[in-house]
Amino acid sequence: TSELDKAVAANPRDFSVYYNRGVARAALEQYDAAIEDFTKTVEMNPQFSMAYNNRGNARQAKGDLEGAIADYDTAIQRFPKNALAYYNRADALQLKGDLDKSLADFNQSIALNPQFADAYNGRALLEQRRGDVDAALADINHAIELKPENADAYTTRGSLLRGKGNTDAALADFEKAITTNPRDASAYVFRGMIRNERGDTAGALADFSLAISIEPAKAQAYANRGILRLRQGKIDQAEQDINRAVALDPSLKASLEKYLTEMKRIRGQKP
């Protein structure tokens, strides 16, 4: 951002140079610095909808959902046809657990921009969470038609198809997601699950390990790998993985408790 720093120094009264530097800093995951630049931007130009939107993105990336939603609210107030701000607010509301308001925002985003593939993808994830699989599949198919290179959409569709028992089509989607984006950790986790179900333990373990190498905080990958290692009799490694999964995502504890109990039982039987 050195050139942008020079632009700010040369034009300190131009809000756009702060905005451009904020965008660059956010792309580099320098979220605190980005927030400072977007704040400076809206101080100089309070009507600039996208500056509020992007500050919301940075705040959401830092885990500040309330601050993010407040910024998306302002972005929409400043420009009511901002489809991106509705989409971002929908995503934040879904993370917060406010599914009805999230759905309304996804609907509005799509109404404003019917070609917005990411909004269909986001709505599909929400519909999946609400148990409306058919609606989710319709949305994700449309997202893929609009944006065939979106790896996340193939992963989403694969998970939906797997849930319906169509594992062949699901596996094809996970393969497509990985081909499109070799760093899609979720696709490796799902492919690993199918490989495990089909008896390919080595392939499943490789996929879970790949997912962890890409996304070290991927709790489900640790959980799945731990269960497989337990089945292989690798108790110490299994315990490490399962404990790590619970530490990363405490909501997994209930489903993994029986495996921890089993490991204790096995250890108790050893001479």
N, C-alpha and C positions, 0 to 999 in steps of 0.2 A: 504493500500500500504506500510505498515511498512517494510515488508520483502523485497519488491522491493527497498525501500529506502536503506536498508542494502546492497542489491546487488550492487546498484549504488556506495555506499561508498566504497565497497570492490573492485569494478572493474571499476573505473572511466574512463578507456580508452577503455572499451568494449561498442560499440554502441548498442549492442542488449539489454543491461540492461536498457538503456534509452528508447528504443523502447517499451520494455515490460511494463515499468512503464507508458509510454504514453498511451498504449492500456488500461491499468487498470484505469488510471485517466479519460480517455474519457468515459469508461463504467460507471463511477461514476458521469459523467457530469461535471467534473472538467476541462473544456475545455481550459482555459488559461494555466493551469499547463501542460495539455497534449500537447498543441502546443509548449510549451517550450521544452518538452522532444523530440518531433518529430523533432524540429529544431536542437537540439543537435545531434540527430541521423544522420540527413542528412549532418550536418557539418563534422561529423566523417566518414560518408559513403555516399557520394553524389550520388551513383548509386542505392541506396535502394528505389526502386519504391514504395513499400507499405508504407514506412514512409511518402512520399509525399501524397499518397492517404489518409492515415489516418489523416494527418494534414489538408488536404482539408475537410475531414468529420467534424473535430472539428471546423474549420473556418465556414463551412456551418451551423453548429449547432448554432453558435454565430450570424448568419445572414450576414456574410461576403461572399456573393456569388462570388464577383470578386476574392477575395483571394483564395477561394475554387477552382474556375475554373483554376486559375493559377497553383495551386498545382496539380490538376488532369492532366493538360497539361504536367507538368514535369514528373508525374508518368508514363504517356503514352510514353513520349520521352525516359525515362529510360528503359521501358519495353513495347514495342508496342503490346504485346499480353496480356496485363493486362485487362481482360474483366471487372473486378470490377471497375477499374478506368474509363473505358468508360461508365459503368452504372452510376457511381456517377456523372460524368460530364454531362451525359444526364439529370439526375434529376435536377442538378443545372441550366442547360440551360433552362429546362422547367419552373422552378420557375422564371427565368429571363425573360421568354416570347419568347425565341429564339427557336421556335418549330421545324423549319426545321433542325437546327443543332442538336437539342435534338434527333429527330427521327433518324438521321444518326448515332449518338452515340449508341442509343439502338440497331439499326440494327447491328452495329459492335460488340457490346458486345455479342449479340446472335450468331453472326457468329463465334466468338472466343470460345464461350461456349454454345452450343445448349441446354444444360441441366440447364441453369441458369434461374430458375423460376422467380426470382425477376425482371429480365430484361423483361420478357414477361408481367409481371404485370405492370411495369413502362410504357412499350410501349402501353399497353391497355389503361392506364389512358390518355396518350398523344393522342391516336387515338380517345378516347371519347371526349376529349377537342376539337379535330379538326372536330368532327361530324361524324366520320367513325365508326358507332356503330357495324357493322358486323365484321369489322377487329378487333375491340376491343374485341368483344365476342370471336372470334377465338383465340386471344392471351390469354385472361384470362382463357378460358377453358383449354388451354395447360398448363398455369401456375399451375392450380389446379391439373392437371394430374401429373405434376412433383413434386408438393409440396402440398399434400392434407391438411396439417395442417396449412396452411397460412391463417389466418383469414382475412387479408387485401384483399386477392384475392376474397373471398366470398362476402365481402362488395362491392368491385368494380363490380363484376358480378351482384350482386343484384341491384345496381344502374342502370346498363345498361338494365337489364330486366325490371325494373320499368319504365324506359324511353320508352321501347317498348310496355308498357301496360300489361306486363305479371306479375301482382302483386302477384299471388300465388307463382310462382317460385322465384320471388324477395324476398318475405317474408321468404321462406324456406332458401334462402341464408343468409339473415340477422340473422335468428335464428342459422344457422350453424356457422356464424362468431362469434356470442355472446357465443355460446357453446365452440368454440375453444379458444376464447380470451374474457373473461367476461369484459375486460377493453377496448374494441373497441368502443370508443365513437361514431364514425361515424355510426356504425351499429345500435346503439340505436336511433340515430337521424332518420335514414332512416326507421327503424321499426316503430318509432313514427309517421312518416308521413303516412305510410300505415294504421296504427291503426286509425289515425285521419280521413283519407279518408273513412274508414269503419265504422265511427261513434263511435269508442271506445275512447272517449275523455279522460277518466281516465287513460287508458293504454298509450295513447299518451303523456299525461302530465308526467306520471311516467317515460317514456323513455327519454323525453327531460331533466328532472331533473337528471336522472342517468347520461346522457351524460355530463351535466354540472359538476356533482360531480367528474367525472373522468377527465374531461378536462375543467377547469374553463374558458378557453379562447375560448370555442367553440361558436362562434358568432351565427351560424345558429340555434343552440339549444335554445339560448336566444330568437332569433327572433320567432321561431316556438312556443315556450312556451308563449311568450308575446301575440301573435295573439290569441291563445286559451284562455288565461286569459281575453283578451278583449271581446271575444265572451261570456265568463261567467259573464261579468259585473264587473270583478275585475280590475278596471281602474288603481289604483295606482300600483298594482303589474305588470300589463301589461306594463305600462309606464316605470317602472324600467327595465323590461326585454328588451324592444325594444330599449331604450336609451343605454343599455349596449351592445346590439348587434351592434349598429351603432358605438359606441366607439371602439369596438374591430375590426370591419370591416367596414370602412366608405363606401365601395362600396355597402353595403346593404341599404344605406340611401334612395336611389331613390325608391326602391321597398317597403320600410316600411313607406314612408312619408304619404301615405293615411291613415295608421292606427294611426299615431300621430295626423293627422288632425281630424280623427274621434273621438279620445279621447278628443281633445279640444272642438269639437262640443258637445259631451255628457256633458262635464263639464259645458259648457255654458248654457245648458238647465236645469241644476239642480237649484232648488230654493235657 
